[in-house]
C-alpha cells in the first residue's frame, strides 16, 4: 500500500515561530528550538515506510527545510485561508496522487516516535479517520484514506476542546475513529518545564536534538534576600558583578531602614517585599525567569573560581555515575539473551572457559536470572562482548570528561548530562 506522511509546519524564522515562549526565550532561541523539534521529527518520519511531504509556510522557506528533511519526496507551500482549510488542502493534494492513506502531523510534538506513525497507519486499515490527541484536548495528528472535509469545518483552533468539536460530527456521520497515544505539545514555558521534568526519568529524551538544546539553555537565577545590609552589601555586589550577563541576579529588600538600597549599583534588579526571609525568597522565586534558583545570603562568600570548582564537582559526579554503570552493566549476548557485563561476571565466565572442554556445555545464568545451556565457544564470545561493553562505557566517560574540560561558562557546564 502507498502511504504518505505530511509534515505541516512553519519555517523556523525568529519572531514568527513559538512566540508564546517569549520572553523566556529570545526570538532566535525560539526559532532554534523549533528547528530542533523538526530534526527530531524528521528522524522519526524517515524510519517509517511512507513518503514524506513537507507542507510549509511562508513560501520562501523551502531551502531551509530541505536541509532538515533530506528524504522528503515533495515540498508543498500551504494554501487556503484558515488553518483547517490549509490542512484539508494538503491532505487532498497528497491523496489525489494515488496514496492509499496519509497522516498529517504538526511539529510542536518532538516526542513523536515512528511507532506512533506506524500505529496510525495500522488503525487506518480498520477506521475511517485517526487522531493523535494532545494533553490540551487538541490533536497533533490526523489521518484518513479519503479527504473528509468535515474534519476541518467550523473549528476554533487554539481552544481547549478542538478534538471534541472535531470528533462529534464525524461520529454522527457514522465514521469510525481510531486514536494513537496522547502527547504533550510544546507551546509555552510551562510545556518546556514539563518536558525537562520528563527528561529526568526518560533518559532517551536527553539524547534527542530537543533534549540537548533544552539542557544547554537552562537559565540560572541568583536570589538574595537583603535587610539592613550596609556592612556586607558592597562586598557581595563586587562578587556578583562578575556574574552579570551570565545569569539573572535579583535582590529582594525586606524594608531596609539603613543605607543598603542607596549602595546598590545600577544594573541590579531590586524587588521590594514584606519583611521576612521567607517572604523575600518567595517573591524572588515568583519573579525569576530561571530554571535553576540559587539563593544566597548577603554575607555569602562566593568561590573565587566557581567554574573550576563546579568542574571538580562534575568530575566527581561523573566518577560516581561511571562506577555505578560499571557495577550494573549488562548487554545482549550473541547467544540471544541479556548477560551481566561487570567485572565479576567477566571473572566467572573466564573460570568456566578454563574448565570446560571444547565439546562440553554448561548451564549459564543470564541477567534476568533464567538459565541457558551454552558452549565454551559461546562463553568465549561473551567475554569479548563484555569487553566491548566496558570499552563503550569508557568512551562515554572520556567524552563527558572532555566536554567538562573545555566548558568555558557555567551554562555550558550545567548543560553537560552525566549519564550512561
C-alpha positions as CSV (number, residue, x, y, z in Angstrom):
1,X,0.0,0.0,0.0
2,X,1.2,3.5,-0.8
3,X,1.4,5.6,2.4
4,X,2.3,9.3,3.0
5,X,3.2,11.4,6.0
6,X,2.5,15.1,5.7
7,X,4.7,17.3,8.0
8,X,2.6,20.5,8.4
9,X,4.9,23.3,9.7
10,X,6.0,26.9,9.8
11,X,9.6,27.7,8.8
12,X,11.6,28.4,12.0
13,X,12.0,32.2,11.4
14,X,12.9,34.3,14.5
15,X,9.9,36.3,15.7
16,X,7.4,34.2,13.6
17,X,7.5,30.8,15.4
18,X,7.0,29.6,19.0
19,X,6.2,33.2,20.0
20,X,4.3,32.1,23.1
21,X,7.7,31.1,24.6
22,X,8.9,34.7,24.5
23,X,10.3,36.5,26.5
24,X,11.6,33.3,28.3
25,X,13.4,32.5,25.1
26,X,14.5,35.2,22.6
27,X,13.1,35.1,19.1
28,X,16.3,33.5,17.9
29,X,16.2,30.8,20.6
30,X,12.5,30.1,19.8
31,X,13.4,29.6,16.1
32,X,16.3,27.3,17.1
33,X,14.1,25.3,19.4
34,X,11.6,24.8,16.6
35,X,14.4,23.7,14.4
36,X,15.4,21.0,16.9
37,X,11.7,19.9,17.0
38,X,11.9,19.4,13.3
39,X,15.2,17.5,13.4
40,X,13.7,15.0,15.9
41,X,10.5,14.6,13.9
42,X,12.4,14.2,10.6
43,X,14.4,11.3,12.1
44,X,11.3,9.5,13.2
45,X,9.5,10.1,9.9
46,X,12.4,8.7,7.9
47,X,12.1,5.4,9.8
48,X,8.5,4.8,8.5
49,X,7.7,3.0,5.3
50,X,5.9,6.1,3.8
51,X,6.7,9.0,1.5
52,X,7.3,12.3,3.3
53,X,5.6,15.6,2.2
54,X,6.6,18.8,3.9
55,X,3.7,21.4,3.8
56,X,5.1,24.7,4.9
57,X,4.7,28.4,5.3
58,X,6.0,31.0,4.3
59,X,6.8,30.2,0.7
60,X,10.3,31.5,0.9
61,X,11.4,28.8,3.4
62,X,11.8,25.8,1.2
63,X,15.6,25.9,1.1
64,X,15.7,26.0,4.9
65,X,13.5,22.9,5.2
66,X,15.4,20.9,2.5
67,X,18.4,20.8,4.9
68,X,16.2,19.3,7.6
69,X,14.1,16.9,5.6
70,X,16.6,15.5,3.2
71,X,14.5,12.4,2.3
72,X,11.2,14.3,1.6
73,X,9.5,13.4,-1.6
74,X,8.0,16.9,-2.1
75,X,7.7,20.3,-0.5
76,X,4.3,21.9,-0.7
77,X,3.5,25.6,0.2
78,X,0.4,25.8,2.4
79,X,-2.7,27.2,0.6
80,X,-6.0,28.3,1.9
81,X,-7.4,30.9,4.3
82,X,-7.6,29.3,7.8
83,X,-5.7,26.6,9.4
84,X,-8.4,24.0,8.8
85,X,-8.6,24.8,5.1
86,X,-4.8,24.6,4.7
87,X,-4.7,21.2,6.4
88,X,-7.5,19.9,4.3
89,X,-6.0,21.1,1.0
90,X,-2.7,19.4,1.9
91,X,-4.4,16.1,2.6
92,X,-6.5,16.3,-0.6
93,X,-3.4,17.1,-2.7
94,X,-1.5,14.1,-1.4
95,X,-4.4,11.6,-1.6
96,X,-5.1,12.7,-5.2
97,X,-1.6,11.5,-6.1
98,X,-2.8,7.9,-5.6
99,X,-1.9,7.2,-2.0
100,X,-4.0,4.7,-0.1
101,X,-3.7,6.6,3.2
102,X,-2.0,9.6,4.6
103,X,-1.2,11.0,8.1
104,X,-0.7,14.7,8.7
105,X,1.3,15.8,11.8
106,X,2.0,19.1,13.4
107,X,5.5,20.0,14.6
108,X,5.0,21.0,18.2
109,X,5.4,17.4,19.3
110,X,9.2,16.5,19.5
111,X,8.3,13.3,21.4
112,X,6.6,11.8,18.4
113,X,8.0,8.3,17.5
114,X,8.0,6.3,14.3
115,X,5.9,3.7,16.3
116,X,3.1,6.4,16.6
117,X,3.0,6.9,12.9
118,X,3.1,3.1,12.1
119,X,0.3,2.6,14.6
120,X,-1.7,5.4,12.9
121,X,-1.4,3.6,9.6
122,X,-2.5,0.3,11.1
123,X,-5.5,2.0,12.6
124,X,-6.4,3.4,9.2
125,X,-6.7,-0.2,8.0
126,X,-9.8,-0.6,10.1
127,X,-11.0,3.0,10.7
128,X,-12.1,6.0,8.5
129,X,-10.2,8.6,10.5
130,X,-7.4,8.5,13.1
131,X,-6.3,11.2,15.6
132,X,-3.3,11.8,17.9
133,X,-4.7,13.6,20.9
134,X,-2.7,16.3,22.8
135,X,-2.8,16.9,26.5
136,X,-4.6,20.2,26.0
137,X,-7.5,18.5,24.2
138,X,-6.4,19.3,20.7
139,X,-4.7,16.9,18.3
140,X,-1.2,16.7,16.7
141,X,-2.0,14.0,14.1
142,X,-4.9,13.3,11.8
143,X,-5.0,10.6,9.2
144,X,-7.5,9.4,6.6
145,X,-7.9,7.3,3.4
146,X,-10.1,9.8,1.5
147,X,-10.4,13.5,2.1
148,X,-13.0,14.2,4.8
149,X,-13.7,17.9,4.8
150,X,-15.9,17.7,7.8
151,X,-12.8,17.1,10.0
152,X,-11.8,20.7,9.4
153,X,-15.1,22.6,9.3
154,X,-16.3,25.1,11.9
155,X,-13.4,24.6,14.3
156,X,-11.9,27.2,16.6
157,X,-8.2,26.1,16.7
158,X,-6.2,27.0,19.7
159,X,-9.1,26.5,22.2
160,X,-9.3,23.6,24.7
161,X,-11.8,21.3,23.0
162,X,-10.8,21.1,19.4
163,X,-10.7,17.3,19.4
164,X,-14.2,17.1,20.9
165,X,-15.5,19.6,18.4
166,X,-14.0,17.6,15.6
167,X,-15.0,14.0,16.6
168,X,-18.6,14.6,17.4
169,X,-19.9,15.4,13.9
170,X,-17.8,12.6,12.5
171,X,-19.4,10.0,14.8
172,X,-22.8,11.4,13.8
173,X,-21.9,10.7,10.2
174,X,-21.2,7.1,11.1
175,X,-17.4,7.3,10.5
176,X,-15.2,5.1,12.6
177,X,-12.4,6.8,14.5
178,X,-9.1,5.4,16.0
179,X,-6.6,7.1,18.4
180,X,-2.9,6.8,18.8
181,X,-1.3,7.8,22.1
182,X,-1.7,11.2,23.7
183,X,1.3,13.5,23.6
184,X,2.2,16.9,25.1
185,X,2.6,19.6,22.5
186,X,5.1,22.4,23.2
187,X,3.5,25.8,23.2
188,X,4.8,27.8,26.2
189,X,7.2,27.9,29.1
190,X,5.1,25.5,31.2
191,X,5.4,22.9,28.5
192,X,9.2,23.3,28.5
193,X,9.3,22.9,32.2
194,X,7.2,19.7,31.9
195,X,9.5,18.4,29.2
196,X,12.6,18.9,31.3
197,X,10.8,17.1,34.1
198,X,10.2,14.1,31.9
199,X,13.8,14.1,30.9
200,X,14.8,13.3,34.4
201,X,13.1,9.9,34.2
202,X,13.2,9.3,30.4
203,X,16.9,9.2,29.6
204,X,16.2,8.8,25.9
205,X,14.8,12.3,25.8
206,X,18.2,13.7,26.9
207,X,19.8,12.4,23.7
208,X,17.3,14.0,21.3
209,X,18.0,17.3,19.5
210,X,15.3,18.9,21.6
211,X,16.6,17.5,24.8
212,X,20.2,18.5,24.3
213,X,19.1,22.0,23.3
214,X,17.0,22.5,26.4
215,X,19.7,21.2,28.7
216,X,22.1,23.7,27.1
217,X,19.6,26.5,27.5
218,X,18.8,26.1,31.2
219,X,18.8,29.5,32.9
220,X,20.1,30.3,36.4
221,X,18.6,32.9,38.8
222,X,20.5,34.1,41.9
223,X,18.2,35.4,44.5
224,X,19.5,37.4,47.5
225,X,17.1,38.5,50.4
226,X,18.5,41.7,51.9
227,X,17.6,43.8,55.0
228,X,19.8,46.4,56.5
229,X,23.0,45.1,54.9
230,X,25.1,48.2,54.6
231,X,28.1,46.5,56.2
232,X,28.0,43.5,53.7
233,X,26.3,44.6,50.6
234,X,29.3,46.2,48.9
235,X,31.4,43.1,49.1
236,X,28.5,40.9,47.8
237,X,27.9,43.2,44.8
238,X,31.6,43.1,43.9
239,X,31.3,39.3,43.6
240,X,28.0,39.3,41.8
241,X,29.2,41.8,39.2
242,X,31.4,39.1,37.6
243,X,28.2,37.1,37.0
244,X,26.1,39.8,35.5
245,X,25.1,38.9,31.9
246,X,25.7,35.2,32.7
247,X,22.7,34.6,34.9
248,X,19.8,36.6,36.4
249,X,20.5,38.4,39.7
250,X,17.6,39.5,41.9
251,X,18.0,41.4,45.2
252,X,14.8,41.3,47.4
253,X,14.7,44.0,50.0
254,X,12.5,43.5,53.1
255,X,12.2,47.2,54.0
256,X,15.7,48.2,54.9
257,X,16.0,51.4,57.0
258,X,19.7,51.9,56.6
259,X,21.7,52.9,53.5
260,X,21.5,49.4,51.9
261,X,19.3,50.5,48.9
262,X,21.4,53.5,48.1
263,X,24.5,51.4,47.9
264,X,23.2,49.1,45.2
265,X,24.7,49.9,41.9
266,X,22.8,50.4,38.6
267,X,22.2,47.2,36.7
268,X,21.0,45.1,39.6
269,X,17.3,44.1,39.7
270,X,15.8,45.1,43.1
271,X,12.4,43.9,44.4
272,X,10.6,45.0,47.5
273,X,8.6,42.7,49.8
274,X,7.3,42.4,53.3
275,X,9.9,41.8,55.9
276,X,10.8,38.2,56.5
277,X,13.3,35.9,54.7
278,X,10.5,33.5,53.5
279,X,8.5,36.4,52.0
280,X,11.6,37.7,50.2
281,X,12.6,34.3,48.9
282,X,9.1,33.6,47.7
283,X,8.8,36.9,45.8
284,X,12.3,36.4,44.3
285,X,11.3,32.9,43.1
286,X,8.0,34.1,41.7
287,X,9.6,37.0,39.7
288,X,12.6,35.0,38.5
289,X,12.9,33.6,35.0
290,X,15.5,30.9,35.7
291,X,15.1,27.2,35.6
292,X,17.7,26.8,38.4
293,X,17.2,29.0,41.5
294,X,20.3,29.8,43.7
295,X,19.6,31.5,47.0
296,X,22.4,33.5,48.7
297,X,22.7,35.3,52.0
298,X,24.0,38.8,51.8
299,X,27.2,37.8,53.7
300,X,27.8,34.8,51.5
301,X,31.4,34.3,50.3
302,X,31.3,33.1,46.7
303,X,34.1,30.8,45.4
304,X,36.9,32.8,43.7
305,X,36.9,30.4,40.8
306,X,33.4,29.0,40.6
307,X,33.8,27.5,37.2
308,X,36.8,25.4,38.3
309,X,35.1,24.3,41.5
310,X,31.9,23.2,39.5
311,X,34.2,21.3,37.1
312,X,35.6,19.4,40.0
313,X,32.1,18.6,41.3
314,X,31.1,17.5,37.8
315,X,34.1,15.1,37.6
316,X,33.2,13.6,41.0
317,X,29.6,13.2,39.8
318,X,30.9,11.5,36.6
319,X,33.2,9.1,38.6
320,X,30.3,8.0,40.8
321,X,28.0,7.5,37.8
322,X,30.6,5.6,35.9
323,X,31.3,3.3,38.9
324,X,27.5,2.6,39.2
325,X,27.1,2.0,35.5
326,X,30.1,-0.4,35.6
327,X,28.7,-2.3,38.5
328,X,25.2,-2.7,37.0
329,X,26.4,-3.2,33.3
330,X,24.6,-5.7,31.1
331,X,24.4,-6.3,27.4
332,X,22.7,-8.6,24.8
333,X,24.9,-11.5,24.1
334,X,25.3,-13.3,20.7
335,X,23.7,-16.3,22.4
336,X,20.4,-14.4,22.3
337,X,19.9,-13.3,25.9
338,X,21.0,-10.5,28.3
339,X,24.1,-11.1,30.4
340,X,25.7,-9.2,33.3
341,X,28.7,-7.3,32.0
342,X,30.5,-6.2,35.1
343,X,33.9,-7.4,36.3
344,X,32.6,-10.2,38.5
345,X,30.6,-11.6,35.5
346,X,33.8,-11.5,33.4
347,X,35.8,-13.4,36.0
348,X,33.0,-16.1,36.3
349,X,33.0,-16.6,32.6
350,X,36.8,-16.8,32.5
351,X,36.7,-19.5,35.1
352,X,34.1,-21.5,33.1
353,X,36.2,-21.2,29.9
354,X,39.2,-22.6,31.8
355,X,37.5,-25.8,33.0
356,X,35.3,-26.6,30.0
357,X,36.4,-28.8,27.2
358,X,35.7,-27.7,23.6
359,X,32.9,-30.3,23.2
360,X,31.3,-29.6,26.6
361,X,28.4,-27.2,27.5
362,X,27.1,-25.9,30.8
363,X,24.2,-24.0,32.3
364,X,24.6,-20.3,32.5
365,X,22.6,-17.8,34.5
366,X,21.5,-14.7,32.4
367,X,20.8,-11.1,33.5
368,X,17.2,-11.9,34.4
369,X,18.2,-15.0,36.4
370,X,17.0,-17.5,33.9
371,X,19.3,-20.4,32.9
372,X,20.5,-21.2,29.4
373,X,22.7,-24.0,28.0
374,X,25.9,-22.6,26.5
375,X,29.1,-23.9,24.9
376,X,32.7,-23.0,25.5
377,X,32.7,-21.1,22.2
378,X,29.7,-19.1,23.3
379,X,31.3,-18.3,26.6
380,X,34.5,-17.0,24.9
381,X,32.3,-14.8,22.7
382,X,30.6,-13.4,25.8
383,X,33.9,-12.4,27.2
384,X,34.6,-10.4,24.1
385,X,31.1,-8.8,24.3
386,X,31.7,-7.8,27.9
387,X,35.0,-6.2,26.9
388,X,33.3,-4.3,24.1
389,X,30.6,-3.0,26.5
390,X,33.2,-1.9,29.0
391,X,35.0,0.0,26.3
392,X,31.7,1.7,25.3
393,X,31.3,2.9,28.9
394,X,34.8,4.2,29.0
395,X,34.4,6.1,25.8
396,X,31.2,7.7,27.1
397,X,33.2,8.7,30.3
398,X,36.0,10.1,28.2
399,X,33.7,12.1,26.0
400,X,32.0,13.7,29.1
401,X,35.4,14.4,30.7
402,X,36.5,16.2,27.5
403,X,33.2,18.3,27.5
404,X,33.8,19.3,31.1
405,X,37.4,20.2,30.4
406,X,36.6,22.6,27.5
407,X,33.5,24.2,29.1
408,X,34.0,27.9,29.4
409,X,30.8,29.1,31.1
410,X,28.5,27.9,33.9
411,X,25.7,27.4,31.3
412,X,27.9,25.1,29.3
413,X,28.8,23.1,32.5
414,X,25.1,22.9,33.5
415,X,24.2,21.6,30.1
416,X,26.5,18.6,30.4
417,X,24.5,15.5,31.1
418,X,26.4,13.0,33.3
419,X,24.5,9.8,32.4
420,X,25.4,6.4,30.9
